Amino acid sequence: AYDILLSILTKGEDMTVNIELISQTELADESFYSSTIEGAFSTRKVAKELATDKRVPSSKSEKMIYNNHMALKYGLEDKENQITEDLMLKIFELISKDTLDEETQINKYRVEDVVVRDKRGEIIMKVLM
């Protein structure tokens, strides 16, 4: 999500983020759409309420949207720092907080193969680790 937002908010070859151009609504929308791609289901209205602290996440989907929002804010606030392994692990921690089946997955690299299946259960992509 951060790389998408960064590409949208940069001008030309200058990779300086125009923080003034980012509104609460745009952050909420980005959080909503990114989470929806990952399987969350909710509404843009709920995403905006989560982004403005008018609502506490009450489901895994809402937690995904909220976490995405917090990670985007963190990335934008910390935009002057170089992208490092520690920064990436922190963003992953923010995004995945209270949404993983096993919390032991936080701050670790995936070591198992990833398999994507279609609705019939057939493998359409496999990534070997």
N, CA, C and O of each residue as an XYZ file, in Angstrom:
516
protein
N       0.823     -1.179      0.000
C       0.000      0.000      0.000
C       0.877      1.256      0.000
O       0.574      2.230     -0.689
N       1.953      1.227      0.767
C       2.824      2.401      0.873
C       3.424      2.757     -0.480
O       3.494      3.935     -0.832
N       3.862      1.749     -1.252
C       4.474      2.042     -2.541
C       3.473      2.614     -3.530
O       3.830      3.439     -4.371
N       2.214      2.179     -3.434
C       1.170      2.726     -4.299
C       0.936      4.183     -3.946
O       0.893      5.044     -4.824
N       0.785      4.456     -2.653
C       0.558      5.823     -2.216
C       1.737      6.715     -2.573
O       1.551      7.851     -3.010
N       2.950      6.203     -2.388
C       4.139      6.973     -2.712
C       4.171      7.326     -4.195
O       4.493      8.457     -4.557
N       3.837      6.363     -5.057
C       3.869      6.636     -6.495
C       2.813      7.659     -6.903
O       3.032      8.456     -7.815
N       1.668      7.632     -6.223
C       0.602      8.580     -6.533
C       0.981      9.996     -6.101
O       0.640     10.966     -6.778
N       1.679     10.111     -4.987
C       1.923     11.414     -4.384
C       3.279     12.018     -4.705
O       3.671     13.004     -4.081
N       3.992     11.463     -5.646
C       5.272     12.038     -6.031
C       5.102     12.788     -7.344
O       4.179     12.526     -8.115
N       5.989     13.703     -7.575
C       5.872     14.458     -8.822
C       7.131     14.247     -9.657
O       8.251     14.425     -9.178
N       6.926     13.870    -10.892
C       8.049     13.653    -11.793
C       9.050     12.667    -11.233
O       8.676     11.648    -10.652
N      10.316     12.972    -11.408
C      11.372     12.096    -10.917
C      11.757     12.420     -9.483
O      12.483     11.659     -8.844
N      11.277     13.540     -8.980
C      11.528     13.902     -7.588
C      10.639     13.040     -6.710
O       9.414     13.121     -6.798
N      11.246     12.210     -5.859
C      10.475     11.272     -5.052
C      10.063     11.866     -3.710
O       9.855     11.127     -2.747
N       9.943     13.178     -3.632
C       9.509     13.829     -2.405
C       7.990     13.744     -2.317
O       7.288     14.151     -3.243
N       7.489     13.220     -1.217
C       6.045     13.101     -1.036
C       5.464     14.470     -0.708
O       5.979     15.191      0.147
N       4.407     14.807     -1.387
C       3.703     16.060     -1.139
C       2.672     15.809     -0.046
O       1.497     15.583     -0.335
N       3.105     15.846      1.191
C       2.258     15.496      2.328
C       1.029     16.392      2.407
O      -0.013     15.966      2.907
N       1.134     17.623      1.923
C       0.006     18.544      1.963
C      -1.145     18.066      1.084
O      -2.297     18.434      1.313
N      -0.839     17.249      0.084
C      -1.866     16.783     -0.841
C      -2.690     15.627     -0.281
O      -3.720     15.265     -0.849
N      -2.246     15.056      0.815
C      -2.912     13.881      1.355
C      -3.990     14.303      2.337
O      -3.712     14.974      3.331
N      -5.202     13.911      2.056
C      -6.296     14.213      2.975
C      -6.642     12.965      3.781
O      -6.250     11.855      3.420
N      -7.371     13.152      4.862
C      -7.842     12.028      5.668
C      -8.661     11.086      4.798
O      -8.567      9.867      4.937
N      -9.464     11.653      3.900
C     -10.314     10.840      3.032
C      -9.477      9.963      2.119
O      -9.790      8.788      1.929
N      -8.421     10.518      1.554
C      -7.561      9.740      0.667
C      -6.854      8.622      1.416
O      -6.725      7.514      0.896
N      -6.395      8.899      2.632
C      -5.770      7.849      3.437
C      -6.781      6.763      3.774
O      -6.468      5.574      3.699
N      -7.985      7.164      4.143
C      -9.031      6.190      4.465
C      -9.373      5.351      3.239
O      -9.534      4.135      3.342
N      -9.484      5.997      2.081
C      -9.790      5.263      0.850
C      -8.688      4.267      0.506
O      -8.969      3.121      0.156
N      -7.438      4.704      0.607
C      -6.322      3.802      0.310
C      -6.319      2.617      1.272
O      -6.091      1.480      0.861
N      -6.568      2.882      2.535
C      -6.632      1.807      3.534
C      -7.752      0.834      3.197
O      -7.574     -0.381      3.285
N      -8.895      1.363      2.816
C     -10.056      0.542      2.467
C      -9.763     -0.331      1.250
O      -9.962     -1.545      1.295
N      -9.295      0.279      0.166
C      -9.083     -0.475     -1.066
C      -7.952     -1.497     -0.936
O      -8.061     -2.608     -1.455
N      -6.879     -1.132     -0.255
C      -5.782     -2.087     -0.055
C      -6.244     -3.282      0.761
O      -5.891     -4.421      0.455
N      -7.025     -3.029      1.790
C      -7.515     -4.115      2.636
C      -8.517     -4.988      1.898
O      -8.557     -6.202      2.098
N      -9.324     -4.372      1.046
C     -10.295     -5.130      0.262
C      -9.580     -6.114     -0.666
O     -10.020     -7.252     -0.832
N      -8.486     -5.672     -1.261
C      -7.697     -6.563     -2.117
C      -7.191     -7.760     -1.325
O      -7.078     -8.863     -1.859
N      -6.889     -7.540     -0.054
C      -6.376     -8.609      0.810
C      -7.488     -9.468      1.405
O      -7.204    -10.415      2.137
N      -8.747     -9.155      1.105
C      -9.845    -10.005      1.566
C     -10.749     -9.394      2.620
O     -11.696    -10.049      3.056
N     -10.497     -8.173      3.042
C     -11.370     -7.525      4.025
C     -12.667     -7.110      3.347
O     -12.695     -6.844      2.146
N     -13.727     -7.057      4.117
C     -14.985     -6.558      3.572
C     -15.582     -5.562      4.556
O     -15.693     -5.831      5.752
N     -15.965     -4.408      4.024
C     -16.539     -3.344      4.827
C     -17.053     -2.283      3.862
O     -17.326     -2.576      2.698
N     -17.183     -1.060      4.341
C     -17.613      0.043      3.485
C     -16.629      1.199      3.620
O     -15.858      1.264      4.578
N     -16.664      2.098      2.663
C     -15.809      3.280      2.736
C     -16.197      4.141      3.932
O     -15.338      4.768      4.551
N     -17.479      4.175      4.258
C     -17.934      4.953      5.412
C     -17.276      4.428      6.687
O     -16.792      5.210      7.505
N     -17.259      3.114      6.856
C     -16.625      2.512      8.032
C     -15.130      2.817      8.028
O     -14.561      3.129      9.075
N     -14.492      2.732      6.871
C     -13.052      3.017      6.774
C     -12.765      4.446      7.228
O     -11.785      4.686      7.933
N     -13.603      5.389      6.833
C     -13.405      6.788      7.242
C     -13.613      6.951      8.749
O     -12.909      7.729      9.394
N     -14.577      6.220      9.306
C     -14.789      6.278     10.755
C     -13.589      5.695     11.499
O     -13.178      6.224     12.531
N     -13.033      4.614     10.978
C     -11.850      4.014     11.593
C     -10.656      4.962     11.504
O      -9.874      5.077     12.448
N     -10.525      5.634     10.373
C      -9.391      6.530     10.145
C      -9.443      7.770     11.016
O      -8.407      8.367     11.310
N     -10.632      8.161     11.431
C     -10.772      9.373     12.249
C     -11.041      9.041     13.717
O     -11.459      9.900     14.493
N     -10.801      7.805     14.077
C     -10.990      7.339     15.459
C     -12.418      7.519     15.965
O     -12.640      7.625     17.172
N     -13.389      7.554     15.046
C     -14.793      7.623     15.448
C     -15.369      6.220     15.639
O     -16.532      6.054     16.009
N     -14.537      5.228     15.381
C     -14.987      3.844     15.486
C     -13.807      2.981     15.878
O     -12.695      3.182     15.391
N     -14.043      2.027     16.749
C     -13.024      1.057     17.150
C     -13.246     -0.194     16.299
O     -14.388     -0.629     16.146
N     -12.185     -0.782     15.743
C     -12.365     -1.978     14.911
C     -13.070     -3.092     15.696
O     -12.686     -3.418     16.819
N     -14.108     -3.667     15.080
C     -14.873     -4.698     15.773
C     -14.841     -6.048     15.062
O     -15.488     -6.999     15.502
N     -14.098     -6.134     13.975
C     -13.976     -7.403     13.248
C     -12.573     -7.483     12.641
O     -11.827     -6.504     12.637
N     -12.240     -8.639     12.142
C     -10.933     -8.802     11.502
C     -10.812     -7.872     10.288
O      -9.758     -7.274     10.070
N     -11.866     -7.749      9.513
C     -11.848     -6.864      8.342
C     -11.607     -5.416      8.750
O     -10.808     -4.715      8.129
N     -12.299     -4.972      9.792
C     -12.107     -3.599     10.252
C     -10.710     -3.407     10.819
O     -10.118     -2.339     10.662
N     -10.178     -4.431     11.475
C      -8.819     -4.348     12.009
C      -7.810     -4.229     10.859
O      -6.827     -3.497     10.967
N      -8.057     -4.953      9.756
C      -7.170     -4.871      8.590
C      -7.164     -3.448      8.025
O      -6.107     -2.909      7.695
N      -8.340     -2.850      7.919
C      -8.445     -1.487      7.395
C      -7.742     -0.503      8.331
O      -6.979      0.354      7.886
N      -8.006     -0.635      9.621
C      -7.389      0.237     10.609
C      -5.863      0.098     10.587
O      -5.143      1.096     10.584
N      -5.383     -1.137     10.571
C      -3.938     -1.383     10.545
C      -3.299     -0.783      9.294
O      -2.229     -0.180      9.364
N      -3.957     -0.952      8.162
C      -3.444     -0.381      6.914
C      -3.332      1.130      7.037
O      -2.347      1.726      6.604
N      -4.340      1.739      7.624
C      -4.339      3.191      7.817
C      -3.170      3.610      8.710
O      -2.458      4.564      8.397
N      -2.977      2.903      9.808
C      -1.894      3.242     10.737
C      -0.520      3.052     10.073
O       0.392      3.848     10.296
N      -0.380      2.012      9.270
C       0.891      1.773      8.577
C       1.166      2.873      7.549
O       2.306      3.315      7.404
N       0.126      3.314      6.835
C       0.299      4.414      5.877
C       0.734      5.692      6.596
O       1.661      6.375      6.160
N       0.062      6.004      7.691
C       0.434      7.196      8.468
C       1.870      7.084      8.969
O       2.630      8.050      8.900
N       2.241      5.919      9.470
C       3.597      5.708      9.976
C       4.614      5.902      8.849
O       5.629      6.574      9.030
N       4.336      5.315      7.692
C       5.253      5.441      6.560
C       5.408      6.875      6.097
O       6.505      7.300      5.733
N       4.316      7.623      6.108
C       4.379      9.020      5.682
C       5.071      9.894      6.716
O       5.781     10.834      6.357
N       4.873      9.597      7.991
C       5.538     10.362      9.039
C       7.034     10.086      9.062
O       7.829     10.944      9.448
N       7.409      8.885      8.646
C       8.802      8.447      8.700
C       9.442      8.498      7.308
O      10.422      7.801      7.044
N       8.882      9.324      6.425
C       9.298      9.301      5.026
C      10.721      9.782      4.773
O      11.281      9.511      3.711
N      11.305     10.482      5.717
C      12.663     10.980      5.527
C      13.709      9.886      5.707
O      14.822      9.997      5.193
N      13.355      8.836      6.431
C      14.299      7.742      6.669
C      14.385      6.834      5.456
O      13.426      6.701      4.695
N      15.526      6.219      5.285
C      15.699      5.267      4.200
C      14.887      4.009      4.485
O      14.621      3.667      5.637
N      14.505      3.339      3.421
C      13.795      2.079      3.585
C      14.817      1.022      3.983
O      15.751      0.722      3.238
N      14.619      0.472      5.163
C      15.524     -0.539      5.695
C      14.719     -1.792      6.046
O      13.489     -1.792      6.013
N      15.434     -2.833      6.374
C      14.762     -4.059      6.803
C      13.945     -3.797      8.065
O      12.821     -4.285      8.182
N      14.492     -3.036      9.005
C      13.759     -2.725     10.239
C      12.470     -1.957      9.949
O      11.435     -2.225     10.559
N      12.533     -0.998      9.014
C      11.346     -0.235      8.647
C      10.291     -1.156      8.027
O       9.110     -1.060      8.361
N      10.709     -2.034      7.141
C       9.765     -2.963      6.504
C       9.131     -3.899      7.528
O       7.934     -4.177      7.456
N       9.929     -4.386      8.483
C       9.381     -5.259      9.518
C       8.407     -4.502     10.418
O       7.403     -5.069     10.849
N       8.690     -3.227     10.707
C       7.778     -2.414     11.512
C       6.458     -2.205     10.781
O       5.390     -2.302     11.385
N       6.526     -1.920      9.487
C       5.302     -1.739      8.701
C       4.510     -3.036      8.665
O       3.287     -3.017      8.801
N       5.188     -4.160      8.485
C       4.500     -5.454      8.490
C       3.832     -5.706      9.846
O       2.716     -6.221      9.912
N       4.526     -5.340     10.915
C       3.961     -5.503     12.259
C       2.683     -4.665     12.411
O       1.682     -5.139     12.948
N       2.729     -3.421     11.934
C       1.552     -2.557     12.012
C       0.396     -3.104     11.181
O      -0.751     -3.093     11.628
N       0.688     -3.574      9.992
C      -0.354     -4.070      9.098
C      -0.992     -5.353      9.622
O      -2.198     -5.553      9.478
N      -0.198     -6.207     10.219
C      -0.702     -7.530     10.583
C      -1.167     -7.669     12.033
O      -1.636     -8.739     12.421
N      -1.050     -6.633     12.827
C      -1.399     -6.714     14.254
C      -2.839     -7.211     14.445
O      -3.786     -6.634     13.910
N      -2.976     -8.275     15.207
C      -4.280     -8.866     15.550
C      -5.089     -9.353     14.351
O      -6.313     -9.456     14.434
N      -4.419     -9.653     13.235
C      -5.145    -10.157     12.068
C      -4.631    -11.514     11.597
O      -5.260    -12.154     10.754
N      -3.507    -11.955     12.125
C      -2.930    -13.226     11.692
C      -3.467    -14.376     12.531
O      -3.814    -14.203     13.700
N      -3.529    -15.553     11.914
C      -3.956    -16.734     12.656
C      -2.966    -17.056     13.765
O      -3.344    -17.519     14.841
N      -1.699    -16.805     13.485
C      -0.651    -17.052     14.473
C       0.186    -15.783     14.618
O       0.862    -15.367     13.677
N       0.138    -15.178     15.788
C       0.902    -13.947     16.030
C       2.408    -14.185     15.940
O       3.180    -13.232     15.838
N       2.828    -15.442     15.975
C       4.258    -15.739     15.884
C       4.808    -15.426     14.501
O       6.021    -15.463     14.297
N       3.936    -15.119     13.552
C       4.369    -14.800     12.193
C       4.907    -13.373     12.083
O       5.553    -13.035     11.091
N       4.652    -12.541     13.079
C       5.086    -11.142     13.029
C       6.606    -11.071     13.142
O       7.222    -11.807     13.913
N       7.194    -10.176     12.362
C       8.641     -9.930     12.339
C       9.454    -11.135     11.890
O      10.600    -11.315     12.303
N       8.860    -11.943     11.057
C       9.567    -13.086     10.495
C       9.284    -13.144      8.996
O       8.232    -12.711      8.525
N      10.233    -13.679      8.277
C      10.027    -13.879      6.859
C       9.281    -15.191      6.635
O       9.439    -16.153      7.386
N       8.484    -15.202      5.607
C       7.754    -16.411      5.257
C       8.762    -17.458      4.789
O       9.658    -17.165      3.996
N       8.604    -18.667      5.285
C       9.522    -19.742      4.889
C       8.794    -20.858      4.160
O       9.431    -21.728      3.566
N       7.477    -20.844      4.197
C       6.720    -21.885      3.501
C       6.330    -21.417      2.104
O       6.286    -20.218      1.827
N       6.053    -22.360      1.243
C       5.620    -22.041     -0.103
C       4.254    -21.350     -0.047
O       3.470    -21.563      0.878
N       3.991    -20.526     -1.049
C       2.710    -19.841     -1.153
C       1.981    -20.400     -2.361
O       2.530    -20.473     -3.460
N       0.735    -20.793     -2.137
C      -0.072    -21.359     -3.209
C      -1.349    -20.534     -3.335
O      -2.037    -20.289     -2.345
N      -1.663    -20.108     -4.562
C      -2.901    -19.385     -4.835
C      -3.780    -20.309     -5.670
O      -3.352    -20.836     -6.697
N      -5.014    -20.494     -5.212
C      -5.956    -21.392     -5.902
C      -7.155    -20.602     -6.419
O      -7.534    -19.580     -5.848
N      -7.736    -21.084     -7.492
C      -8.955    -20.468     -7.992
C     -10.148    -21.044     -7.240
O      -9.971    -21.854     -6.330
N     -11.366    -20.634     -7.610
C     -12.552    -21.061     -6.870
C     -12.835    -22.559     -6.995
O     -13.604    -23.107     -6.206
N     -12.228    -23.222     -7.969
C     -12.372    -24.674     -8.102
C     -11.315    -25.425     -7.305
O     -11.331    -26.654     -7.241
N     -10.391    -24.676     -6.696
C      -9.341    -25.299     -5.902
C      -8.098    -25.644     -6.694
O      -7.167    -26.244     -6.156
N      -8.068    -25.273     -7.964
C      -6.904    -25.559     -8.789
C      -5.829    -24.499     -8.561
O      -6.127    -23.312     -8.425
N      -4.589    -24.941     -8.524
C      -3.460    -24.026     -8.311
C      -3.276    -23.149     -9.546
O      -3.124    -23.648    -10.661
N      -3.292    -21.827     -9.325
C      -3.069    -20.908    -10.433
C      -1.711    -20.222    -10.313
O      -1.212    -19.651    -11.282
N      -1.113    -20.280     -9.114
C       0.216    -19.728     -8.926
C       0.837    -20.378     -7.696
O       0.165    -20.635     -6.697
N       2.144    -20.636     -7.798
C       2.862    -21.204     -6.670
C       4.204    -20.507     -6.579
O       4.932    -20.408     -7.566
N       4.527    -20.025     -5.390
C       5.803    -19.368     -5.147
C       6.568    -20.253     -4.165
O       6.119    -20.486     -3.042
N       7.719    -20.739     -4.600
C       8.530    -21.581     -3.745
C       9.500    -20.742     -2.956
O      10.196    -19.890     -3.508
N       9.543    -20.980     -1.691
C      10.446    -20.213     -0.824
C      11.744    -20.961     -0.610
O      12.630    -20.474      0.092
